């Protein structure tokens, strides 16, 4: 079974992935942040490195999805290939941080890849307002994230909402992050109850 967690930067995807892996004894698949050779460069010069970064993520997540489906195990994945294609790449293009030529090349690549993958059995979307995102980004204090602009997060949130509104390829569970604190056991318990209900509906 493939459970995927979607959400903006700082919405709590990695935290929830770790907690669910522990709770259900699932195998976690994380976003390749530490080994990503483009991430630091991207935040320093988005226009120069946007295409390279997005192709790196596309390749990395395509491999992940193939591995997940071939593993025969239950895996919880931190961020999906769809977010790269429907949110991050179009947003960079709209902000003139990726050329139309590069964006069209990228979109063509995703279109081809998407024919070879299956969507997650359950998509969990972590919906968070910009103040909540900023607060959580500041808490984790990653150097390369200090330059993230508020308008960048706002545009991403708008694209997430548009994508989720049209998401019909699999089961979807929306968690309102502004209303919960995953560090609190009772809040985590409520989230786990909701996920359990969705999973049992898969069988």
C-alpha positions in Angstrom: 0.0 0.0 0.0 1.2 3.5 -0.9 0.3 6.4 1.5 1.5 9.8 0.4 1.7 13.1 2.3 1.3 16.3 0.4 1.6 19.9 1.6 3.5 23.2 1.3 7.0 23.9 2.6 6.7 23.7 6.4 3.3 22.1 6.6 4.6 19.1 8.6 5.0 16.4 6.0 8.3 15.0 7.4 7.0 15.1 11.0 3.8 13.2 10.1 5.7 10.7 7.9 8.0 9.8 10.8 5.0 9.5 13.2 2.9 7.4 10.9 5.9 5.1 10.1 6.4 4.6 13.9 2.6 4.2 14.7 1.8 1.7 11.9 5.2 0.1 11.3 5.3 1.5 7.7 8.4 2.2 5.8 9.1 5.9 5.4 10.3 7.5 2.1 11.6 11.0 2.6 12.2 13.9 0.3 15.9 13.9 -0.7 16.8 17.2 0.8 20.2 16.5 2.3 21.7 14.9 -0.8 20.1 17.2 -3.3 23.0 18.9 -5.2 20.8 21.8 -6.4 18.8 22.9 -3.4 21.3 25.4 -1.9 22.1 26.8 -5.3 18.4 27.2 -6.1 17.6 29.3 -3.1 20.6 31.5 -3.9 19.6 31.9 -7.6 16.2 30.6 -8.4 16.2 31.6 -12.1 19.5 29.9 -12.9 18.8 26.6 -11.1 15.0 26.1 -11.2 14.9 23.7 -14.1 17.8 21.6 -12.8 16.2 21.4 -9.4 12.8 20.4 -10.8 14.2 17.7 -13.1 16.3 16.3 -10.1 13.1 16.1 -8.0 11.1 14.6 -10.9 13.7 11.9 -11.4 14.1 11.2 -7.7 10.4 10.8 -7.1 9.7 8.8 -10.2 12.3 6.3 -8.9 10.6 6.3 -5.5 7.2 5.6 -6.9 8.5 2.6 -8.9 10.4 1.3 -5.9 7.2 1.7 -3.7 5.0 -0.3 -6.1 7.6 -3.0 -6.6 8.3 -3.4 -2.8 5.0 -5.1 -2.0 5.2 -3.3 1.4 3.2 -0.4 3.0 5.2 2.8 2.5 4.4 6.3 3.6 5.9 8.9 1.3 6.9 12.5 2.1 5.7 14.6 -0.9 4.5 13.3 -4.3 5.6 13.6 -7.9 2.3 15.4 -8.6 3.3 18.4 -6.4 6.4 18.9 -8.5 4.5 18.9 -11.7 1.3 20.7 -10.7 2.6 23.1 -8.1 6.3 23.9 -8.0 7.3 23.9 -11.6 4.2 25.9 -12.8 4.7 28.3 -10.0 8.4 28.9 -11.0 7.3 29.4 -14.6 4.5 31.9 -13.5 7.1 33.8 -11.4 9.4 34.0 -14.5 11.9 31.9 -12.6 11.7 29.1 -15.3 11.7 29.8 -19.0 8.7 28.7 -21.1 11.1 26.5 -23.1 12.3 24.7 -19.9 8.8 24.4 -18.5 7.5 22.8 -21.7 10.4 20.4 -21.7 9.7 19.6 -18.0 6.0 19.1 -18.6 6.6 16.8 -21.5 8.9 14.7 -19.3 6.3 14.5 -16.5 3.5 13.6 -19.0 5.6 10.6 -20.2 6.5 9.5 -16.7 3.0 9.7 -15.4 1.9 7.0 -17.8 4.2 4.5 -16.0 3.1 5.2 -12.4 0.0 4.6 -10.2 -1.3 7.3 -7.8 -1.1 6.7 -4.1 -3.8 4.5 -2.4 -4.4 7.4 0.0 -3.2 11.0 -0.3 -3.1 13.0 2.9 -3.1 16.8 2.3 -1.7 19.0 5.1 -3.5 22.3 4.6 -1.8 25.2 6.4 -2.0 29.0 6.3 1.1 31.1 5.4 1.6 32.2 9.1 1.6 28.6 10.2 4.1 27.7 7.5 6.4 30.6 8.4 6.3 29.6 12.1 7.2 26.0 11.3 9.9 26.9 8.8 11.5 29.3 11.4 11.3 26.5 14.1 13.4 24.0 12.0 15.9 26.8 11.2 17.4 25.5 7.9 19.9 28.0 6.5 18.7 27.7 2.8 15.1 28.3 3.8 15.7 31.6 5.5 15.4 33.5 2.2 12.0 32.0 1.3 9.6 34.9 0.5 6.1 35.2 1.8 4.6 35.7 -1.7 6.4 32.5 -2.8 4.6 30.5 0.0 1.3 32.2 -0.8 1.5 31.4 -4.5 2.3 27.8 -3.6 -0.7 27.6 -1.3 -3.0 28.8 -4.0 -1.7 26.2 -6.4 -2.1 23.5 -3.8 -5.7 24.4 -3.2 -6.4 24.4 -7.0 -4.8 21.0 -7.4 -6.6 19.4 -4.4 -10.0 20.8 -5.5 -9.6 18.8 -8.7 -7.9 15.7 -7.2 -9.9 12.6 -8.3 -7.3 9.9 -9.1 -7.4 8.3 -5.6 -8.6 8.6 -2.0 -8.0 12.0 -0.3 -7.9 13.0 3.3 -7.4 16.7 4.2 -5.9 17.6 7.6 -6.2 21.2 8.8 -2.8 22.0 10.2 -3.7 25.3 11.7 -6.0 23.5 14.2 -3.5 20.8 15.3 -0.1 20.3 16.9 1.3 16.9 16.0 3.6 17.1 19.1 0.4 16.8 21.3 -0.6 13.1 21.7 -4.4 13.8 21.7 -4.0 15.8 18.4 -1.9 13.1 16.8 -4.5 10.5 18.0 -7.2 12.4 16.2 -5.2 12.4 13.0 -4.4 8.7 13.3 -8.1 7.9 13.8 -9.0 9.7 10.6 -6.2 7.9 8.7 -7.3 4.6 10.1 -10.8 5.2 8.9 -9.6 6.0 5.4 -7.3 3.0 5.3 -10.0 0.5 6.3 -12.1 1.9 3.6 -9.4 0.9 1.1 -9.9 -2.8 1.8 
